[in-house]
Amino acid sequence: MFELIQSGGLLIIPILFCSVLAMAIIGERFWTLQKKEVVPPEMVQQVWQLAKNKKLDAKTIQQLKESSPLGTILAAGIKNHQLGRDVMKDSIAEAGRQVAHDLERFLNTLGTIATITPLLGLLGTVVGMIKVFSAIVSHGVGDPAVLAGGISEALITTAAGLAVAIPCVIFHRYFDGLVDEYVLNMEEESLKLIEVMHGQNQVKEPQ
């Protein structure tokens, strides 16, 4: 393996750096985007129970805000629920945009890695082929060992770039879809809270 890396030339270094960074992002996103951490089950019902028991003081709302992304959105609505349904809905929507942005953290970086690593591999291919033709000009085609270094560099950097880019594309699409799903779930949960606080069935608990 180490010999392959050496044969890849200088451009293998940024490709390896991108691979390490991509692995770190993928691991962090898997840990952060757990459903139980983003959209805790039964949270709306718990908030409704606290509201009925008049226990939604400033400290409890702050704890709710810090508990999860869904908690952040619900806390924004609760703070403004006395100002009317429309104000509550607008505050939830504004908080939701910020939460969605936070959930997408590092995904742009992952997408960038997926884009640039094949280009780095292609650049390595070009550099390797330049070395091959330079060797042909200097030594002719009689010595295969002279040509092998450039060809090896060209193939290794191309393969390395694709090997990093393909998983990055897959995980980027996966996390992007996961964030969209969570945003929809949080929107549904927020609408439940609005309905129980300002809807017609104010005494009915959320299901």
N, C-alpha and C positions, 0 to 999 in steps of 0.2 A: 504493500500500500504506500509506504513512504517513497519507494522508488517511482511509483506512478505519479505521486505528487511532485517529486523533483522533475520528472520528465514533462510535467505540464507547463513549466516555465513560470515567469513572474505573474501572469494573469490568473494562475490558479489560486494565488493568495487572496485577492478580493472575492473570488468565488467561494472559497472556504469560509471567509469572514461572513459573507452573506448567508451561508448555510447555518453557521452557528447562531447568527442573529435570528434567522427564520425559526430555528428550533426553539429558541428562547421565547419568541412571540407566540408560537403555537402552544407551547406549554402554559404560558401565562394566560392565554385566552381560554384554554380548556378549563383552567382553574377558576377564572373569574366568571365565565359565562355558564356556570352551573345554574340550572333552572331554580333550584331551591334557594339560591343566593340572589337571583335577579327578580323572580316572581314568586315569593313565598306563598304557599297555599294557605287559604283561609284568612289572609291578612285583612281583606275588606270586612269580613264578618267580625274579626277581632276589633277592628277600628269602630265598627258600628256598635258593638257592645260597650266599648269605652265611651262612645258618644252618648249612648242611652244612660249610662251610669254617671255621666258628667265628670269623667276622669281625663278628658282631653285638655289638660293644662299645657302650658308652654314647654315644660320639661318633657312631658310625654310626646308632644309633637316633635320636639327636637330629636328625641330618641328614635321616633318613627322615621324621621328624615334620614338619619344616619344608618338605619338598619339595612336598607336595600334600595336598589333603584326604584322599585315600585313604591316603597315607603317614602322616598323623596317626592314622587309625584302626588301621592295621597296627602302628604303633609302640606304641599303647596295649595291643594284644594281646600283642605280643612282650615288653613289660616284665613282663607277668604270666603268661607261658606256663608257667613252672615251678610256679605255684600251682594248676595243674589246668585242665582243659578248661572247667569252669563259670565259674571266675573269669576266665579269658581271654575267654570269650564275653561275660560281663557287662561287662568293661572295654571291649571293642570296641563293645558296644551303647551304653554311656554316651558314648564318644567319638563314635560315629555320630550321636547326638542333637545334640551340640554342633556337629559339622560340618554337619549338615543345617540347623541354625539359622543358621550363618554363610553357607551358600549362599543362603539366603533373604533375605540382607541387602538392604535398600532396596526389596524387593518390596511390603512394606506401604505404603511411601511412594508407590510407583507406583500401587497400588490406591486409595489415598486421593485421589491426583490424578484418577484416572479417575472417582471418585465426586463430587468437589466441583466440578470444572470445568463439568459441565452445570448444576449448581445455581447457580454464579456466572453462567452464561449466562442462566438463567431469572430470576435476580435482576435482571440487566441488562435483560431484557425487561420486567419489571414496572416498573423505574425509567423506562425509555423510554416505556411506555404512560402512566405517571403524568404525564410531561412533555407527552405528546400531549393528554391530557384537561385538563391545566392550561392549555395553549395554547388549547384550544377554549373554555374558560371565559373566558379573558382576551380573546381576539381573534376568537372565532367560528370558523367553518369556511371562511371566504371566502379565506384566504391559505394555499395549500398549502405554501409555504416554511416557515411557522411550524410546521406539523405534521411536516414531513419530518425535522427533526432528531431528534425523539423516536422516530419510526418507524425511522429508520436505526439509532439506538442500540440499539433493541430487537432488530432483526434481526441486527446485526453481533455483538453479545455472545452471542446464542444460537448463531449459526454458529461463532464462535470457541470457545465452550465445548465444542460437539460435536466440532469438528475436533481438539481436544486430547484429549478423553476417549476417542474411538473407538480411536486407535492405542494409547493406554495400556491399554485393556482387552485388546486383541489381544496386546500384548507381555507383559502381566502373566500371562495364561493360558499363553502360550508358555514363559516362564521358569519358571513354577510347574510345568508338566509336565516341563520339562527337569531341574529339581531332583529331582523324584520319580524320574525315570529314573536319574539319577546315584546317588541313594541306594540304589536297588535293585541297581545295578551294583556299588557298593562293598560292599553286604551279601553279594553273591555272591562277590566276591573275598576278603572277610574269612573267609567260611565255608571257602573253599579253604585258606586259611592255617591255620585251626583243624584241618582234616582232616589236613593233611600233618604237623602238629606233634603232634596228639593222636589222630588217627584210627587205624584198623587198618592202613592202608597207609602207614606213616610213611616208608618209604624211597622211595615213589613221588613223583616230581616233579609239581607241578601242571601241567595242560595249558593 
